[in-house]
Amino acid sequence: MTSDQKPTRHYPALDGVRGVAALSVVLFHLERWLGEPGLATNGNMSVDMFFTLSGFVLAVAYSRRIHSMSLWEFLLKRAIRFMPIIVLATVISSSYLLSKAIWRTDEILYSTLLLAFLTGALNLPFFGAPSNIGGPQLFPLNGPQFSLFFEVVANGVWWAVRFGPQVSIAVATFLLSASCVIVYGIGGDTTATFWLGFAHVGSSFSLGVLIYHLNEALAPKKRHALSALFWCLALLMLGLFCIQVEAPFSIKLLWKFAFAPALVWTGSSVDLSAIQTRLCRYLGDLSYPIYALHYPIFCWVNGVIQAFTGGKNPALETLVVVFAVLAASHLFLQLYDKPVRSYLDRRVAWRRSTNSATPSGS
């Protein structure tokens, strides 16, 4: 870190929000996959929170480094953050489909499964994937991965235009993306709705960037008032996600363009107790593996339970999947993700130092 760089501030309240949002996505999908009503009917709206948080957190972490990090270095750093878990999730889900094809002799083309594995492991969409491996999802081996693809795209575009007027670019991106969302809807997870994903992420990511610049300009002082508003918005989030009625499109837009950004803004000014901080940081650490791994883990749990019982058992599967996702996320985070990312960071730093030490004329 150079002398003109300030330490990046951490926001534990937002870590907690991210963790709760990730769990809400798990419950939402269990409700859909198992037909178990009342878990988190609107938990899919957490994706808006993830996109907004991404814009805000990246602006906080990298805005002071625009002159010291190239686009390649930035993308490499983001790849190190995302790819270990993505590859792991792809291995888990593809191994399930392969085992299923062998055990039950399902009609799955191995070449198609290989293509799904390669595209998934590289975080690239698979257009027109057949339904027997998870189509029409863009990521048939891990449907929720679509948001990670669009998040990486948004990250890269933001860094590519970092030398431009950031506020103006963010405002223009929001207006254009929000208009598309209002007119055409929210999508991005299937082949048919792929192009909607750019507006989906662009409208929320740009708001996150704008929140960063708002904080820089205003430096909010009334923390007690913002803290009270944060907890009210957090309760609103839980109520909205868990209410047993699907939210109409107008409410989804209100959440996406108003409540989710307000929750991020107020959460960036909240002071927590030591215990709350530790809990929220732990939830924040678990949020990414929870989100990325819950579908592959569900596939295995669901497949094993059905193989032994001959049918679905929604109550049992819900409990087992939630426990398995939490346990696996913790173990893979500590024993795989953190060590791998640390190793890759060291390798990149070593290569950079080696290259900088090599005389230009050699």
Residue pairs with C-beta under 8 A, 6 or more apart in sequence:
1 7
2 68
4 64
5 64
5 65
5 68
6 64
8 60
8 61
9 60
10 281
11 57
11 60
11 267
11 268
11 270
12 272
12 276
12 277
12 280
12 281
12 284
13 230
13 267
13 268
13 270
13 272
13 280
14 53
14 56
14 57
14 264
14 267
14 268
14 284
15 280
15 281
15 283
15 284
15 285
15 287
16 276
16 279
16 280
16 283
16 284
17 49
17 53
17 234
17 237
17 263
17 264
17 267
18 49
18 50
18 53
18 283
18 284
18 287
19 280
19 282
19 283
19 284
19 286
19 287
19 290
20 234
20 237
20 238
20 283
21 46
21 49
21 50
21 237
21 287
22 46
22 286
22 287
22 288
22 290
22 291
23 290
24 40
24 43
24 46
24 241
24 242
25 40
25 43
25 44
25 46
25 47
25 144
25 291
25 294
26 40
26 43
26 290
26 291
26 294
26 321
26 322
26 325
27 39
27 40
27 43
27 322
28 39
28 40
28 41
28 42
28 43
28 44
28 46
28 241
29 43
29 144
29 294
29 295
29 298
30 36
30 39
30 298
30 317
30 318
30 321
30 322
31 37
31 38
31 39
31 40
31 41
31 43
33 298
33 302
34 302
34 312
34 314
34 317
34 318
35 312
35 314
36 314
36 315
36 318
37 244
38 242
38 244
39 242
39 318
40 241
40 242
41 241
41 242
41 243
41 244
41 245
41 246
41 247
42 240
42 241
42 242
42 243
42 246
42 247
42 252
43 241
43 242
45 240
45 241
45 247
45 252
45 255
45 256
45 260
46 241
47 147
47 200
48 204
48 255
48 256
48 260
49 237
49 260
49 263
49 264
50 147
50 151
50 291
51 147
51 150
51 151
51 154
51 200
51 201
51 204
51 205
51 208
52 204
52 205
52 207
52 208
52 211
52 260
52 261
52 264
53 208
53 264
54 151
54 154
54 155
54 205
54 208
55 154
55 158
55 170
55 204
55 205
55 206
55 207
55 208
55 209
55 210
55 211
55 212
56 208
56 209
56 211
56 212
56 264
56 268
57 208
58 155
58 158
58 208
58 209
59 166
59 208
59 209
59 212
59 213
60 212
62 69
62 74
62 159
63 166
63 212
66 162
66 163
69 77
71 156
71 159
71 160
74 155
74 156
74 159
75 155
75 156
75 159
76 348
77 348
78 152
78 155
78 156
80 341
80 344
80 345
80 348
81 341
82 123
82 148
82 152
83 123
84 336
84 337
84 340
84 341
84 344
85 288
85 289
85 292
85 293
85 332
85 337
86 120
86 121
86 123
86 145
86 148
86 292
87 121
88 293
88 332
88 336
88 337
89 120
89 141
89 142
89 145
89 292
89 293
89 295
89 296
90 117
90 120
90 121
90 141
90 142
90 296
91 121
92 293
92 296
92 297
92 299
92 300
93 120
93 141
93 142
93 295
93 296
93 299
94 113
94 116
94 117
94 120
94 141
96 296
96 299
96 300
96 303
97 108
97 113
97 133
97 141
97 299
98 113
99 303
100 106
100 108
100 303
101 108
101 110
101 113
106 132
107 132
108 132
108 133
109 130
112 129
112 130
112 133
113 133
115 126
116 126
116 129
116 133
116 134
116 140
116 141
117 141
119 125
119 126
119 139
120 126
120 139
120 140
120 141
120 142
120 145
123 145
123 148
123 149
123 152
124 149
125 138
125 139
125 146
125 149
125 191
125 194
126 135
126 138
126 139
126 140
127 138
127 191
127 194
128 135
128 136
128 191
129 135
129 136
129 137
129 138
129 140
129 191
130 140
133 140
133 141
134 140
134 141
134 143
135 191
136 190
136 191
136 192
137 143
137 146
137 189
137 190
138 145
138 146
138 149
138 188
138 189
138 190
138 191
138 194
139 145
139 146
139 149
141 296
142 292
142 295
142 296
143 189
143 295
144 291
144 292
144 294
144 295
145 292
146 188
146 189
146 197
147 188
147 189
147 201
148 292
149 197
150 188
150 197
150 198
150 200
150 201
151 201
151 205
153 198
153 201
154 201
154 202
154 205
158 205
158 209
161 169
166 209
166 213
167 210
167 213
170 206
170 207
170 209
170 210
170 213
171 206
171 210
173 202
173 203
173 205
173 206
174 202
174 203
174 206
174 207
174 210
176 199
176 202
177 198
177 199
177 200
177 201
177 202
177 203
177 206
178 199
178 203
178 257
180 196
180 199
180 203
181 196
181 199
181 200
181 203
181 253
181 256
182 253
184 196
184 199
185 193
185 196
185 249
186 196
186 200
186 252
186 256
187 193
187 194
187 196
187 197
187 200
188 194
188 196
188 197
188 198
188 200
188 201
189 197
203 256
203 257
204 256
204 260
204 261
207 257
207 260
207 261
207 264
208 261
208 264
210 261
211 261
211 264
211 265
211 268
214 265
215 265
215 268
215 269
220 226
220 269
223 269
223 270
223 271
226 265
226 266
226 269
226 270
227 266
227 269
227 270
227 271
229 262
229 266
230 263
230 266
230 267
230 269
230 270
233 259
233 262
233 263
233 266
234 263
236 259
237 259
237 260
237 263
240 247
240 251
240 255
240 259
247 255
272 280
285 333
286 326
286 329
286 330
286 333
289 328
289 329
289 332
289 333
289 337
290 325
290 326
290 329
293 325
293 328
293 329
293 332
294 321
294 325
297 321
297 324
297 325
297 328
298 321
298 325
301 317
301 320
301 321
301 324
302 312
302 317
302 321
305 312
305 313
305 316
305 317
305 320
306 312
